[in-house]
Amino acid sequence: MTKLYIAVPCYNEEEVLPDSAEKLRAKLNAMMDKGLISYDSRIVFIDDGSKDKTWQLIEGLHNTDSIYSGIKLSRNRGHQNALMCGLMTLRDQADAVISIDADLQDDIEVFDEMVERYQDGCDVVYGVRSKRETDTFFKRFTAEGYYKVLDKMGAKVIFNHADFRLMSKRALEAFSEFHETNLFLRGLVPMIGFKSAIVTYERSERLAGESKYPLKKMLALAWEGITSLSTKPIKMITRLGLIIFLISIIMLIYSIIRFFTGATETGWASLAVSIWAIGGLQMMAIGIIGEYIGKIYLESKHRPRFIVETFLND
């Protein structure tokens, strides 16, 4: 019988945690009663350095019911690192781990189907949104556009999939071989290979609290994904430089012709535009290259991605 662990990264989730914990417990108990998972299955909350009472709530839940466990990071390391901590800590504890955010906007009712796909031989089961009707037009447009841009950039991700997935022990062991400091899990997991499947669901509204991914963080994650999984931005700079070089040759020929025809007067507008355009492109190119160099710098230090302060586990 499958020993299932649910990994739930948390950051300042005191408003939603009691309700989410109760729903997760009811769901796992129902799955146990059906004989789908073992009675050793657990719900594990990973506290990512919360500033509110999230950890105190996790401790209280653990003391009340052994189905709840908790991992406390020594400080805030961000959602991706907190999730990675949960996956790596639990890979020796469970047969399979499902990751889901604490707000439970992802549908826990598809847990059954995920486990069934795992029992059929799939090592990774992706939760994919069937539609985005609960999103605003702006978020829906930018999110779907982002997945398409990633694909064009050569970064292969599952369309409309975030971090709601099941991973088997074998997949987690293979994933532990990935040592990147700059994490973009939804792009790294497909690199594992192994047999995979997709289950679809409809995402619900957040019950309380605020989203931990406002526009600024969404843009940061998007850029992280592109620069972590693809070198196409640098290749684009090379192509852009070649195009500008060809344009400069054309302008040189044009200037020589103008000189021999006696029309050597040139307007200040074309000169100013050229200077600003070339200057802007150079700054952008230096910035993109700098991003990659910065990532190399961080990777070369081999610093730990997270440090576990406390692990509540029976």
Backbone bond lengths (Angstrom), bond angles and torsions (degrees), N, CA, C in turn:
res aa  C-N    CA-C-N  psi(-1)  N-CA   C-N-CA  omega(-1)  CA-C   N-CA-C  phi
1 M - - - 1.472 - - 1.530 109.09 -
2 T 1.310 116.96 140.67 1.466 122.04 -173.55 1.526 112.58 -71.55
3 K 1.305 115.36 127.18 1.463 121.31 173.47 1.531 107.24 -92.06
4 L 1.322 116.19 107.49 1.466 122.45 -172.67 1.512 110.82 -106.98
5 Y 1.330 115.81 133.64 1.459 121.50 172.44 1.525 108.23 -116.39
6 I 1.331 116.05 141.25 1.468 122.30 175.40 1.517 107.94 -106.56
7 A 1.339 117.51 117.97 1.464 122.56 179.57 1.525 109.19 -97.20
8 V 1.345 115.83 120.38 1.471 121.18 -173.88 1.531 109.61 -125.09
9 P 1.346 118.52 97.25 1.464 119.80 176.26 1.521 110.83 -67.80
10 C 1.331 116.38 139.02 1.471 121.08 -175.93 1.528 110.21 -133.28
11 Y 1.321 115.56 137.04 1.463 120.94 170.53 1.523 108.11 -143.39
12 N 1.334 115.70 111.33 1.470 121.57 -178.33 1.538 111.74 52.95
13 E 1.321 115.30 56.89 1.463 121.01 -175.45 1.534 112.52 -112.60
14 E 1.330 117.95 27.37 1.466 119.37 -176.16 1.534 112.75 -62.26
15 E 1.326 117.43 -26.06 1.464 119.96 -178.78 1.523 112.49 -73.11
16 V 1.328 117.52 -35.72 1.466 120.17 -175.11 1.524 113.03 -102.72
17 L 1.331 117.67 -15.99 1.471 120.38 -170.86 1.531 114.25 -60.98
18 P 1.343 120.46 -46.67 1.473 118.90 -179.24 1.529 112.66 -58.84
19 D 1.320 116.35 -44.58 1.460 120.04 -179.54 1.525 111.18 -67.28
20 S 1.335 116.95 -43.82 1.464 120.96 -179.82 1.525 110.98 -63.78
21 A 1.343 116.14 -40.81 1.467 120.04 -179.68 1.525 110.95 -61.54
22 E 1.317 116.54 -42.95 1.468 120.57 -179.06 1.528 111.31 -65.89
23 K 1.336 116.67 -40.98 1.465 120.19 179.25 1.529 111.24 -65.97
24 L 1.329 116.30 -39.98 1.463 119.85 179.52 1.537 110.72 -67.07
25 R 1.330 116.64 -40.85 1.464 119.91 178.93 1.531 110.52 -63.11
26 A 1.323 116.59 -44.60 1.467 120.02 179.44 1.526 110.81 -61.54
27 K 1.321 115.62 -39.24 1.470 119.86 -179.83 1.520 111.22 -66.51
28 L 1.322 117.64 -46.59 1.457 120.16 -179.73 1.530 111.64 -65.75
29 N 1.324 116.96 -38.90 1.466 119.92 177.29 1.523 111.29 -61.75
30 A 1.327 116.74 -39.55 1.462 120.58 178.05 1.524 110.87 -64.98
31 M 1.324 116.35 -40.18 1.467 120.40 178.91 1.534 111.01 -67.99
32 M 1.331 116.40 -35.90 1.472 120.02 176.50 1.528 110.68 -65.23
33 D 1.326 116.15 -43.38 1.462 120.67 -178.90 1.526 111.58 -64.09
34 K 1.339 116.67 -29.28 1.464 121.17 177.93 1.531 112.13 -79.87
35 G 1.338 116.07 -8.27 1.458 119.70 -177.71 1.512 113.47 78.62
36 L 1.339 116.52 16.50 1.462 120.83 -178.11 1.523 111.74 -80.63
37 I 1.333 116.60 -35.07 1.461 121.71 178.82 1.527 108.74 -133.21
38 S 1.327 116.11 164.81 1.461 120.51 -177.75 1.527 110.72 -82.18
39 Y 1.340 115.13 163.97 1.459 120.28 179.09 1.534 112.31 -77.06
40 D 1.323 117.23 -1.37 1.463 121.62 174.82 1.530 111.77 -89.40
41 S 1.317 117.06 1.79 1.467 120.87 -179.34 1.528 110.00 -66.24
42 R 1.321 116.09 151.86 1.462 121.00 -173.32 1.531 112.01 -139.98
43 I 1.338 114.40 159.25 1.473 123.45 171.53 1.525 106.68 -111.05
44 V 1.326 117.33 121.74 1.464 121.29 -174.54 1.528 109.39 -119.17
45 F 1.328 116.32 117.30 1.459 122.08 176.73 1.527 109.18 -93.59
46 I 1.327 116.57 130.76 1.468 121.42 178.77 1.523 108.05 -108.20
47 D 1.320 116.33 109.35 1.470 120.90 -177.77 1.520 109.55 -85.40
48 D 1.319 115.41 114.88 1.464 121.88 -176.69 1.529 111.09 -91.72
49 G 1.333 116.49 59.03 1.462 120.54 177.62 1.513 113.62 63.87
50 S 1.326 117.46 41.97 1.471 121.34 -178.48 1.527 111.11 -61.38
51 K 1.348 115.07 149.11 1.465 121.10 179.41 1.533 111.89 -99.01
52 D 1.318 116.72 -7.85 1.463 119.80 179.24 1.534 109.59 -101.44
53 K 1.312 118.00 -150.52 1.462 121.59 -175.61 1.531 113.04 -96.06
54 T 1.311 116.56 23.73 1.465 120.09 -178.14 1.527 111.96 -57.30
55 W 1.332 117.38 -47.41 1.466 119.43 -176.90 1.525 111.77 -67.48
56 Q 1.336 117.05 -38.37 1.467 119.62 177.40 1.532 110.76 -61.45
57 L 1.328 116.59 -37.81 1.464 120.53 177.14 1.530 110.71 -66.07
58 I 1.321 116.64 -40.66 1.470 120.70 179.00 1.527 109.92 -63.16
59 E 1.332 116.88 -43.79 1.465 120.27 177.61 1.526 110.92 -60.89
60 G 1.326 116.37 -42.39 1.457 120.37 179.04 1.519 112.01 -63.21
61 L 1.319 117.11 -42.27 1.464 121.18 178.24 1.526 110.52 -62.76
62 H 1.330 116.13 -42.44 1.472 120.40 -179.86 1.526 111.22 -64.04
63 N 1.317 116.15 -39.89 1.467 119.61 -179.72 1.527 111.84 -70.57
64 T 1.336 116.00 -26.03 1.465 120.83 -178.67 1.520 112.50 -82.42
65 D 1.332 116.47 -39.42 1.468 120.85 -174.46 1.528 108.56 -145.85
66 S 1.322 117.11 127.91 1.465 121.25 -176.97 1.528 112.95 -70.75
67 I 1.331 117.54 -8.20 1.463 119.07 176.59 1.527 111.03 -68.15
68 Y 1.346 115.79 -19.93 1.468 120.60 179.96 1.527 109.85 -95.97
69 S 1.326 116.34 134.65 1.457 122.77 171.88 1.527 107.94 -127.43
70 G 1.326 115.82 167.70 1.459 119.53 -178.20 1.516 112.11 -146.14
71 I 1.311 115.35 144.13 1.465 122.62 173.49 1.518 106.88 -124.39
72 K 1.311 116.28 127.11 1.468 120.94 179.61 1.523 109.46 -112.14
73 L 1.331 116.40 119.79 1.451 120.70 175.50 1.524 109.85 -77.82
74 S 1.333 116.40 150.95 1.461 120.57 -177.15 1.522 111.98 -66.34
75 R 1.334 117.08 -26.23 1.467 121.65 176.32 1.519 108.86 -160.60
76 N 1.317 115.54 170.98 1.461 120.50 179.84 1.525 110.71 -66.31
77 R 1.347 115.63 125.22 1.460 120.32 -179.43 1.525 112.40 -123.22
78 G 1.330 117.29 1.76 1.453 120.08 179.67 1.523 112.22 94.04
79 H 1.318 114.64 155.67 1.470 121.66 -173.98 1.522 112.74 -55.95
80 Q 1.341 117.18 -46.73 1.457 120.05 -175.74 1.527 112.49 -64.44
81 N 1.325 116.78 -40.89 1.462 120.13 177.92 1.527 111.67 -69.58
82 A 1.338 116.81 -38.06 1.466 120.07 177.78 1.524 110.39 -63.13
83 L 1.322 116.37 -42.92 1.462 119.98 178.46 1.522 110.78 -65.63
84 M 1.328 116.34 -41.89 1.464 119.99 177.73 1.528 110.62 -60.83
85 C 1.333 116.91 -40.24 1.459 121.65 176.93 1.520 110.23 -57.92
86 G 1.330 117.14 -46.89 1.453 120.79 179.93 1.519 111.84 -61.20
87 L 1.318 117.08 -45.33 1.460 120.78 -178.18 1.521 111.75 -64.39
88 M 1.327 116.06 -44.37 1.464 119.70 -177.11 1.533 111.87 -72.51
89 T 1.329 117.37 -33.88 1.464 120.66 179.22 1.522 111.19 -70.90
90 L 1.325 116.25 -33.70 1.461 120.72 -173.20 1.525 113.96 -93.77
91 R 1.317 117.95 -6.44 1.467 118.97 -174.47 1.533 112.98 -62.98
92 D 1.339 116.59 -25.37 1.465 119.75 177.76 1.527 112.33 -92.33
93 Q 1.334 116.74 -4.71 1.457 121.05 -175.45 1.526 112.84 -96.70
94 A 1.330 116.75 -29.93 1.463 120.39 -168.36 1.520 111.86 -128.73
95 D 1.330 115.27 162.60 1.466 121.12 172.37 1.527 110.20 -78.97
96 A 1.326 116.10 -32.17 1.463 121.44 179.90 1.524 108.87 -152.37
97 V 1.332 116.04 149.93 1.461 121.99 -179.66 1.524 109.04 -127.80
98 I 1.323 115.99 130.31 1.466 121.29 172.60 1.521 108.13 -105.24
99 S 1.317 117.14 128.10 1.466 121.39 176.27 1.520 109.37 -101.21
100 I 1.337 115.46 136.99 1.463 121.05 -179.40 1.515 108.59 -154.85
101 D 1.326 117.94 145.06 1.463 121.79 179.95 1.517 110.96 -73.41
102 A 1.340 115.64 154.76 1.462 121.56 -172.81 1.520 113.62 -66.43
103 D 1.332 118.25 -22.84 1.467 119.40 -178.30 1.538 112.80 -76.28
104 L 1.341 116.77 -10.01 1.472 122.66 178.74 1.529 113.00 56.37
105 Q 1.321 116.70 32.33 1.465 118.50 172.78 1.529 110.12 -68.35
106 D 1.325 116.26 -28.56 1.459 120.53 172.77 1.532 108.13 -75.58
107 D 1.315 116.68 145.78 1.467 122.35 -169.02 1.529 111.70 -81.17
108 I 1.337 116.91 112.13 1.466 120.51 179.94 1.529 112.15 -71.41
109 E 1.326 117.41 -12.95 1.461 119.77 -179.87 1.525 112.41 -69.45
110 V 1.337 117.63 -14.93 1.470 119.09 178.23 1.531 111.39 -89.26
111 F 1.340 117.81 2.62 1.467 120.44 174.56 1.532 110.64 -52.85
112 D 1.340 115.80 -44.68 1.469 120.45 -178.12 1.531 110.77 -56.92
113 E 1.337 115.31 -47.56 1.465 119.55 -178.11 1.524 111.02 -66.00
114 M 1.333 116.39 -37.00 1.462 119.75 177.40 1.535 111.20 -61.37
115 V 1.320 115.63 -46.37 1.470 119.82 -179.73 1.525 110.49 -65.24
116 E 1.308 117.11 -38.99 1.471 120.45 178.14 1.521 110.65 -62.54
117 R 1.336 117.15 -40.76 1.474 120.63 177.63 1.537 109.97 -65.05
118 Y 1.333 116.04 -37.99 1.466 119.83 176.38 1.529 110.87 -63.91
119 Q 1.309 116.72 -43.32 1.468 120.76 -179.87 1.521 112.16 -68.92
120 D 1.335 116.01 -19.54 1.472 120.60 175.07 1.526 112.08 -83.52
121 G 1.342 116.58 -2.85 1.463 119.44 175.79 1.512 116.33 114.70
122 C 1.331 118.08 4.46 1.467 120.61 179.27 1.529 110.07 -85.55
123 D 1.326 116.02 133.64 1.466 120.41 178.72 1.527 112.55 -90.01
124 V 1.318 116.85 -23.56 1.468 121.22 177.04 1.523 108.05 -133.59
125 V 1.326 115.96 130.13 1.466 120.85 176.90 1.525 107.37 -124.78
126 Y 1.321 116.52 117.28 1.461 122.48 -176.07 1.530 111.03 -92.34
127 G 1.330 116.03 133.18 1.452 121.03 170.35 1.516 109.19 -88.31
128 V 1.324 116.89 118.30 1.470 121.68 -174.82 1.526 109.07 -120.69
129 R 1.319 115.49 131.83 1.464 120.17 179.48 1.522 110.13 -70.28
130 S 1.332 115.80 130.48 1.466 120.50 179.85 1.525 111.39 -77.23
131 K 1.341 116.76 -28.53 1.462 121.16 177.93 1.521 109.00 -159.63
132 R 1.334 115.76 168.31 1.465 120.70 -175.51 1.526 111.29 -123.62
133 E 1.319 117.30 42.57 1.467 120.48 -176.27 1.526 112.52 -69.18
134 T 1.346 118.17 -22.87 1.465 120.21 -179.82 1.526 112.05 -81.95
135 D 1.324 117.25 -10.08 1.463 120.87 179.21 1.527 110.55 -85.79
136 T 1.323 115.55 155.73 1.459 119.71 170.96 1.528 108.27 -70.45
137 F 1.333 115.65 162.29 1.468 119.37 179.49 1.521 110.46 -58.38
138 F 1.350 116.57 -42.08 1.463 120.42 -177.98 1.520 110.94 -62.17
139 K 1.341 116.98 -46.85 1.463 120.01 -178.15 1.526 111.11 -67.17
140 R 1.338 116.32 -39.91 1.463 119.89 179.32 1.525 110.63 -63.84
141 F 1.327 116.34 -44.62 1.470 121.33 -178.63 1.527 111.18 -64.77
142 T 1.337 116.54 -46.62 1.464 119.67 -177.84 1.527 111.69 -69.94
143 A 1.339 117.72 -37.93 1.462 120.54 -179.02 1.525 111.04 -65.52
144 E 1.323 116.51 -48.60 1.459 119.29 -179.06 1.527 110.88 -67.55
145 G 1.342 116.10 -36.06 1.462 119.63 176.27 1.509 111.63 -64.46
146 Y 1.336 115.92 -36.32 1.467 120.75 -179.76 1.525 111.76 -63.38
147 Y 1.333 116.75 -44.09 1.463 119.82 178.84 1.522 110.59 -61.94
148 K 1.320 116.84 -37.58 1.462 120.20 179.34 1.520 111.14 -68.89
149 V 1.343 116.68 -39.26 1.466 120.53 177.65 1.526 110.42 -63.94
150 L 1.342 116.79 -43.69 1.464 120.51 177.59 1.521 111.07 -57.02
151 D 1.313 115.88 -43.18 1.462 119.99 -179.80 1.527 110.72 -63.49
152 K 1.339 116.83 -42.97 1.462 120.84 179.03 1.523 111.39 -65.57
153 M 1.332 116.61 -29.74 1.459 121.45 -179.84 1.529 112.28 -80.22
154 G 1.322 116.52 -2.80 1.454 119.20 179.23 1.512 114.80 91.89
155 A 1.335 117.38 4.17 1.469 121.51 178.59 1.524 108.15 -94.24
156 K 1.307 117.29 110.26 1.460 121.51 -174.98 1.531 110.72 -86.33
157 V 1.318 115.86 113.12 1.463 121.82 176.58 1.523 108.46 -128.12
158 I 1.318 115.61 165.50 1.468 120.91 177.59 1.525 108.18 -84.59
159 F 1.332 116.51 123.41 1.467 121.33 -175.89 1.524 110.50 -61.31
160 N 1.336 115.30 131.47 1.468 123.67 178.73 1.527 113.42 63.19
161 H 1.327 116.30 25.03 1.468 121.13 175.06 1.525 108.57 -111.78
162 A 1.342 115.96 135.46 1.463 120.12 178.22 1.530 108.84 -109.20
163 D 1.325 118.24 -107.66 1.464 120.72 -178.99 1.522 111.96 -125.54
164 F 1.320 115.99 26.26 1.458 121.96 176.92 1.528 107.42 -98.56
165 R 1.344 116.23 104.07 1.464 119.69 -175.50 1.522 111.05 -158.58
166 L 1.305 115.57 161.18 1.466 122.47 170.50 1.514 108.20 -107.32
167 M 1.345 115.75 137.06 1.459 121.15 175.69 1.530 108.91 -130.07
168 S 1.313 116.36 133.55 1.459 121.17 179.32 1.526 110.46 -77.77
169 K 1.333 115.91 168.14 1.462 120.16 176.81 1.526 110.60 -58.32
170 R 1.330 116.95 -41.22 1.466 120.14 179.84 1.523 111.30 -63.05
171 A 1.348 116.87 -42.16 1.463 120.39 178.37 1.527 110.95 -64.81
172 L 1.334 117.26 -39.58 1.463 121.04 179.50 1.521 111.56 -67.66
173 E 1.326 117.07 -37.51 1.463 119.92 176.77 1.527 110.22 -63.75
174 A 1.325 116.48 -42.12 1.467 120.26 177.13 1.526 110.74 -65.59
175 F 1.339 115.77 -38.70 1.476 120.58 -179.06 1.522 111.64 -66.65
176 S 1.321 117.10 -27.22 1.465 120.41 179.94 1.526 111.94 -66.03
177 E 1.353 116.93 -14.89 1.460 120.76 177.89 1.528 112.37 -78.87
178 F 1.329 116.62 -10.91 1.461 120.75 176.83 1.528 108.18 -85.06
179 H 1.312 116.64 119.93 1.466 120.06 -173.04 1.534 113.68 -112.86
180 E 1.329 117.58 19.57 1.459 119.65 -179.74 1.524 112.97 -60.10
181 T 1.323 115.19 139.40 1.461 120.51 171.45 1.527 109.98 -81.48
182 N 1.332 116.63 -37.24 1.459 122.35 179.29 1.530 108.08 -87.49
183 L 1.329 116.08 101.73 1.457 121.33 -170.75 1.524 112.78 -97.04
184 F 1.313 114.94 134.47 1.460 122.63 169.59 1.524 105.15 -141.27
185 L 1.339 115.24 85.16 1.458 121.51 -166.53 1.522 113.26 -61.24
186 R 1.328 117.14 -38.39 1.461 118.68 -176.59 1.531 111.74 -66.72
187 G 1.336 116.65 -16.37 1.462 120.34 174.43 1.516 112.65 -95.80
188 L 1.334 117.13 -27.86 1.464 120.90 -178.34 1.529 112.64 -79.09
189 V 1.335 116.90 -39.39 1.473 120.42 -175.42 1.529 112.21 -57.24
190 P 1.355 120.17 -44.14 1.471 118.37 178.97 1.532 113.72 -61.62
191 M 1.345 117.51 -20.54 1.458 120.33 179.48 1.525 112.52 -69.92
192 I 1.326 116.93 -17.13 1.467 120.15 -179.36 1.514 110.97 -63.57
193 G 1.331 117.05 -35.53 1.453 120.20 -172.90 1.514 109.91 85.67
194 F 1.317 117.67 -136.87 1.453 123.97 -177.83 1.539 110.31 61.53
195 K 1.284 115.27 167.04 1.461 120.92 -179.20 1.528 110.03 -71.60
196 S 1.316 116.62 134.56 1.466 120.90 -178.03 1.523 110.21 -135.53
197 A 1.323 114.98 165.87 1.466 121.64 178.38 1.517 108.75 -147.20
198 I 1.323 115.87 167.98 1.465 122.62 -179.78 1.522 109.23 -125.94
199 V 1.332 116.35 134.85 1.469 120.74 168.94 1.527 107.01 -119.25
200 T 1.306 116.89 139.87 1.461 121.20 -177.55 1.524 110.41 -103.45
201 Y 1.319 115.26 153.17 1.458 121.28 -179.71 1.517 109.09 -157.75
202 E 1.325 115.65 167.18 1.463 121.52 175.43 1.514 108.75 -105.90
203 R 1.305 116.62 130.96 1.462 122.30 -177.92 1.520 109.47 -82.96
204 S 1.318 117.34 135.79 1.468 122.05 -178.06 1.518 110.86 -97.65
205 E 1.327 116.07 173.35 1.454 121.85 177.77 1.528 110.07 -74.35
206 R 1.336 115.93 151.58 1.458 120.55 175.18 1.527 108.67 -71.67
207 L 1.349 117.00 132.00 1.463 121.13 -175.18 1.519 112.95 -74.07
208 A 1.324 117.50 -38.28 1.469 120.93 -177.06 1.513 109.08 -156.33
209 G 1.347 114.71 169.17 1.456 119.58 178.21 1.519 111.79 74.19
210 E 1.323 115.32 -174.39 1.453 121.48 -177.98 1.514 110.49 -113.27
211 S 1.341 115.54 152.36 1.453 120.30 176.49 1.528 109.77 -62.52
212 K 1.339 114.97 139.49 1.462 119.73 178.30 1.524 111.46 -87.52
213 Y 1.344 115.95 4.20 1.453 120.96 177.31 1.525 110.71 -126.56
214 P 1.348 117.35 72.66 1.466 119.39 172.94 1.523 109.61 -68.23
215 L 1.326 116.40 177.73 1.462 121.10 -174.23 1.528 112.14 -55.56
216 K 1.332 116.89 -41.84 1.467 119.95 -178.12 1.522 111.50 -60.50
217 K 1.344 116.73 -44.68 1.469 120.17 -179.79 1.520 111.39 -71.41
218 M 1.331 116.70 -33.67 1.463 119.60 177.67 1.520 110.62 -63.61
219 L 1.333 116.39 -42.23 1.463 120.23 178.61 1.526 111.03 -66.15
220 A 1.349 116.17 -39.19 1.463 120.22 178.46 1.520 110.82 -63.62
221 L 1.344 116.41 -42.11 1.461 120.43 178.85 1.523 110.64 -66.25
222 A 1.328 116.03 -38.42 1.460 119.84 178.41 1.530 110.88 -61.21
223 W 1.329 116.28 -46.33 1.470 120.29 179.49 1.523 110.49 -66.00
224 E 1.327 116.89 -37.53 1.466 121.21 177.25 1.514 110.34 -59.87
225 G 1.329 115.97 -43.21 1.450 120.22 -179.67 1.520 112.43 -63.34
226 I 1.332 116.12 -45.13 1.467 119.90 -178.50 1.523 111.15 -64.36
227 T 1.333 116.94 -48.11 1.466 119.84 -175.56 1.526 113.07 -77.05
228 S 1.338 117.61 -20.24 1.463 120.22 178.52 1.525 112.30 -82.94
229 L 1.334 116.33 -27.40 1.456 119.46 -172.44 1.518 114.16 -111.53
230 S 1.325 117.69 -9.19 1.462 118.90 -173.19 1.526 111.50 -144.97
231 T 1.343 115.83 145.23 1.471 121.50 173.67 1.534 110.70 -105.83
232 K 1.320 116.62 11.37 1.462 119.57 -177.60 1.528 113.72 -61.86
233 P 1.362 119.76 -34.36 1.470 117.31 176.88 1.530 113.43 -56.77
234 I 1.337 116.89 -37.89 1.464 119.73 177.84 1.529 110.06 -68.89
235 K 1.331 116.80 -39.43 1.465 119.73 177.71 1.520 110.67 -64.55
236 M 1.338 116.10 -34.87 1.465 119.84 178.18 1.519 110.83 -65.38
237 I 1.339 116.59 -36.49 1.459 120.31 177.50 1.523 109.87 -62.46
238 T 1.345 116.77 -42.62 1.463 121.18 179.23 1.524 110.73 -60.36
239 R 1.329 115.89 -45.61 1.468 119.87 179.79 1.524 111.23 -65.04
240 L 1.338 115.90 -40.63 1.460 120.33 179.09 1.524 110.64 -63.33
241 G 1.337 116.15 -40.62 1.460 120.21 177.47 1.515 111.59 -62.43
242 L 1.341 117.11 -39.56 1.465 120.73 178.24 1.518 110.73 -64.74
243 I 1.351 116.57 -41.75 1.464 120.14 179.15 1.524 110.76 -62.79
244 I 1.337 116.50 -44.16 1.472 120.35 179.22 1.524 110.75 -63.25
245 F 1.340 116.09 -38.59 1.472 120.02 178.25 1.525 110.67 -62.30
246 L 1.331 117.44 -42.87 1.464 120.79 178.75 1.531 111.26 -64.68
247 I 1.345 115.06 -39.68 1.469 118.92 177.09 1.520 110.75 -62.86
248 S 1.332 116.46 -38.84 1.465 120.22 -179.89 1.529 110.97 -64.56
249 I 1.342 117.94 -36.00 1.471 120.91 177.08 1.524 109.64 -65.40
250 I 1.348 115.91 -42.41 1.464 119.83 178.15 1.525 110.50 -61.36
251 M 1.338 116.13 -42.33 1.465 120.19 179.10 1.525 111.35 -65.70
252 L 1.354 116.30 -34.26 1.470 119.69 177.95 1.524 110.21 -65.51
253 I 1.330 116.24 -45.51 1.474 119.74 178.15 1.522 110.54 -61.95
254 Y 1.322 115.99 -41.07 1.468 121.06 178.62 1.538 110.63 -61.58
255 S 1.328 116.75 -42.37 1.470 120.70 -179.36 1.520 111.38 -65.56
256 I 1.363 116.72 -38.85 1.477 120.03 179.09 1.523 110.56 -65.10
257 I 1.341 115.83 -43.06 1.470 120.01 178.41 1.526 110.21 -62.12
258 R 1.341 116.36 -42.73 1.470 120.38 178.76 1.523 110.67 -62.43
259 F 1.339 116.31 -35.67 1.467 120.07 -179.65 1.520 111.20 -66.08
260 F 1.339 117.16 -46.55 1.461 120.37 -177.49 1.518 113.00 -73.37
261 T 1.305 118.00 -19.97 1.468 119.81 176.79 1.529 111.07 -89.80
262 G 1.325 116.44 -0.81 1.451 121.03 177.26 1.514 114.57 83.81
263 A 1.302 118.44 3.73 1.470 121.63 179.35 1.526 109.35 -101.37
264 T 1.312 116.37 74.11 1.465 120.85 -174.34 1.521 113.25 -93.61
265 E 1.342 116.94 -4.95 1.445 118.32 179.30 1.533 109.29 -71.82
266 T 1.288 115.14 130.47 1.466 119.57 178.23 1.522 109.21 -123.78
267 G 1.296 115.32 149.36 1.458 120.35 -178.13 1.524 111.92 -81.08
268 W 1.320 115.42 148.43 1.465 119.39 179.27 1.524 112.14 -69.82
269 A 1.357 117.12 -25.15 1.465 120.88 -177.39 1.527 111.50 -62.60
270 S 1.353 116.03 -47.12 1.459 118.77 -178.63 1.523 111.40 -63.16
271 L 1.342 115.95 -37.42 1.463 119.90 178.79 1.529 111.09 -66.44
272 A 1.332 115.83 -46.13 1.467 119.77 -179.35 1.524 111.41 -62.69
273 V 1.347 115.95 -43.90 1.464 119.47 179.97 1.522 110.86 -62.74
274 S 1.332 115.85 -40.89 1.467 119.65 -179.68 1.520 111.29 -62.92
275 I 1.326 115.74 -44.09 1.470 119.37 -178.97 1.524 111.03 -63.41
276 W 1.342 116.38 -46.77 1.467 119.65 -179.44 1.530 111.80 -65.41
277 A 1.348 116.31 -40.67 1.461 119.81 -178.68 1.526 111.37 -64.61
278 I 1.339 115.96 -49.27 1.469 119.83 -179.50 1.525 110.48 -64.98
279 G 1.345 116.24 -41.38 1.465 119.81 179.20 1.517 111.70 -61.77
280 G 1.338 116.42 -43.70 1.462 120.48 179.76 1.516 111.99 -64.29
281 L 1.330 116.32 -42.73 1.463 120.22 179.10 1.526 111.28 -64.37
282 Q 1.332 116.02 -38.77 1.466 119.15 178.57 1.528 111.16 -64.60
283 M 1.326 116.51 -43.67 1.463 119.66 179.09 1.530 111.22 -63.58
284 M 1.336 116.41 -41.29 1.449 119.81 178.14 1.523 111.02 -63.02
285 A 1.341 116.48 -43.51 1.458 120.60 179.93 1.519 111.27 -62.96
286 I 1.325 116.68 -43.80 1.469 120.41 178.61 1.526 110.28 -62.54
287 G 1.347 116.47 -39.43 1.461 120.50 179.98 1.518 112.35 -64.00
288 I 1.343 117.35 -44.43 1.462 120.92 179.95 1.522 110.77 -64.86
289 I 1.334 115.90 -45.13 1.468 119.49 177.90 1.527 110.08 -62.31
290 G 1.341 116.08 -38.37 1.463 120.20 177.78 1.519 112.53 -61.85
291 E 1.349 116.95 -36.87 1.464 120.39 177.45 1.526 110.53 -60.42
292 Y 1.309 116.40 -43.95 1.463 119.88 -179.96 1.529 111.19 -67.83
293 I 1.320 116.92 -40.42 1.466 120.01 178.00 1.525 110.17 -63.87
294 G 1.348 116.42 -39.47 1.461 120.15 177.31 1.518 112.02 -61.34
295 K 1.340 116.51 -39.46 1.459 119.81 177.90 1.524 111.21 -66.02
296 I 1.319 116.40 -40.25 1.472 119.87 176.63 1.518 109.93 -61.03
297 Y 1.332 116.42 -41.62 1.468 122.05 179.38 1.530 110.74 -59.58
298 L 1.342 116.18 -46.54 1.468 120.06 -179.32 1.525 111.69 -67.33
299 E 1.334 116.54 -40.84 1.460 119.71 -179.74 1.526 111.24 -65.46
300 S 1.325 117.16 -35.58 1.467 120.50 -175.56 1.529 112.56 -69.31
301 K 1.323 117.72 -19.63 1.466 120.69 -178.88 1.527 112.73 -77.13
302 H 1.335 116.69 -23.22 1.474 121.90 179.67 1.535 112.19 55.57
303 R 1.317 116.19 38.92 1.461 119.59 176.06 1.525 109.84 -73.88
304 P 1.330 118.12 152.65 1.472 119.51 178.29 1.522 110.60 -65.42
305 R 1.325 115.61 141.37 1.464 119.93 -179.71 1.517 111.39 -74.79
306 F 1.320 117.17 -23.56 1.456 122.41 179.22 1.526 108.59 -161.09
307 I 1.325 116.06 158.41 1.457 121.80 174.48 1.535 107.19 -130.02
308 V 1.320 116.31 123.85 1.458 121.49 -179.71 1.523 109.53 -84.29
309 E 1.316 116.08 121.14 1.460 121.11 178.13 1.527 111.36 -85.50
310 T 1.337 116.83 -43.35 1.453 121.95 -177.45 1.529 109.75 -143.30
311 F 1.334 116.38 139.44 1.468 122.04 174.57 1.523 108.07 -127.57
312 L 1.323 116.96 106.23 1.455 122.51 177.59 1.515 107.84 -86.85
313 N 1.328 116.79 109.17 1.457 119.34 -174.97 1.530 109.44 -151.62
314 D 1.322 116.99 128.59 1.462 121.07 177.83 1.518 111.40 -96.10
